[in-house]
């Protein structure tokens, strides 16, 4: 365990990468990211944070550079530690509909009925990670989208998520 997290080095496609899973509290994860970034001398544009996103429907994914923290304590901590111009893979989990329910919603495990789309989203991300490492964010996002559509996850609702009907 280094950098207050689990870390490994790997090669994705032709890119050498460092994978880090902070083991700090979420609101302190920026310390872990910052330590690894400094040690490996990783440019800010090469830092990629994968995170849950309330403002995206379940099973949806978007990649973006910089932006706000949308109340996400892990992003807030990371931005405070390294700056804002890192890449983010926003993995949709949907919104419970009531702000008072958000805390429990994001801290609870996914339900058994949600496991298929969660597992498929993780598989699609892993299978296409070389595109992300090569800075082909649009290609990565498209491949993940096509995989999820092919697996029947086009209009997934999370248990407890508010519907628009």
N, C-alpha and C positions, 0 to 999 in steps of 0.2 A: 504494500500500500504506500503510494507516494502521492503527494499533492492533495492530501486529505480526500483521497478517492481511490477507485479501482482504475488502473491504467494499463494499456497495452499498446504496442506499436504493431503496425501491419502495413501491407501494401494493397491498395485497391486500384485495379487497373495498373497504370504506371505511376501512381501517386503514393508516396510514403505518407502514412497518416498516424496520428496518435488518437486513440479512443479513450475518453475519460468519463467515468461515472462518479460524480462527486458523492462523497459519503457524509457530507455536512448536512445540517438542516437546510431546507430549501432556501430560506432567506439569507443563508451564508454561502451559497454555492459559488458565488463570484470569487471568493478567496481561492477555492480549489482551481477554478478555471484560470485565474490570474497567475497562480504559481506555475501551472503547467505551461501556459503561454510564454511566460518569461524564460523558464528552463529550456524549452525547445525552440525559443526565438521564433514563434509563429506569428506571422503578420495578422493583424486584426481581420482583414478580409478573408483569411483562411480559417478563422475560427467559425465553427458551425455549432449552434445550440439547437437540439431537438427538444421541443416542449409541447405540453398539452395546451389547447386553445379553446376556450369557452365560446368564442365568437365564430367558430367554424362548426359546421354540422359534423356529427360523428362520421368517421371513416374518410373525411376529406383532408386534404393536405395542401399547404401553400408554402413556398419558399420566398423569403424576402431578405433584403439587406437593410439593417437598421430599423428604426421605427420606435414606437412607444412600447411601454411595458404592459399596458392593458391590465394593470393590477396584479400581474404575475410577480410574486416575490423573488423567484429564481432569476427572472430577467432583470428585475430591478437591481438585485445584488450583482449580477454579472456586468450590467451596464455601469454601475458605480465603480466596479473594480477595473474594467478594461476599456471602457468607452462604449459608444453606441453602434459603431459601424461594423458589426459582426453579422454573419448570416444566420438566419433563423429558419428552422423547419417547423412550421406550425401544424401540429397534428390535432385535428378537430375532435372534440369530445362533446360538443353541444352545450347548451345552457339549461339549467334547471327551470328557468323562467322567473324565478324570484331571487333577488339579490341576497336575501336572508338565507337561502338554501345553498349558496355557492360554496361556502367553506366545507360543509359536509360532502357535497357533491364531488369536489375535486380531491378530497382526501380518502374517500371510500374506494375500495377496489371495484373493478368492473364486474357486472353481474355475469352469470353463466351464459345468458342469452347473448351477451355482447362479445364473448370470447372469439367467435368466428371472425368478425370484422377487425377486432384488435390484433389477432394473430396474423390475419392477412395483411393488414397495414404494416406491421413490423416486418413480415416477410418481403413485401414489396419494397420497403425502404432498404432492407439489407441487400436484396438482389440487385438493386440499382444504385447502391452507394458509390460505386466507382464514377458514375456520372456526376454526382454531387462533389466528389473529391476533385474532379477535373474542371470544376466551375461550370458545368452544364446544368445549371439550376432548372431551366425550362425543360430540358430533356428528362431530367430526374422527375420533375413534377408530372410531366406527361406520361411517362412510363408507369409511375405509381397509379395515376388516375385510370389508365387503361386496364391495369391489372385489377384494380378494385371494381371497376365496372364489369369486367369479365367474370369476376367472382360473385356478382350480384349485389354489390354494396353501393348501388347508386343513390338510394334514398333511405339511409339507415337512421333510425331514431334510437337514442340512448334511453334506457329505463330512467324515468323521472324527468326526462327532457320535455319542455313545454312544446306542444305542437302549434302550428300557425293556424289551425282550423278553428 
